[in-house]
Amino acid sequence: MTIKVVRGNPTPEELAAALAVVRARAAAAASAPSGAHREPDAWADPSRLALSRVPAPGPKAWGRTYWPG
């Protein structure tokens, strides 16, 4: 594997930190079982907000359309 700096002039410490991250990610990917498919977390699904925030019809329904809490 070859890594090349194409822009900028990193210090040796910055380059070492970047390579440490790349190596850690490569090691984690190599140790993961092949074919393992991870489902996304439910909290990251934007549809969960829409299901619980749909206002009931009525004369003051517009006041319940504000998203946060």
Secondary structure, DSSP 8 states (H G I E B T S, - for coil): ------SS---HHHHHHHHHHHHHHHHHHHHS-TT------GGG-THHHHHH----SSTTGGGG-----
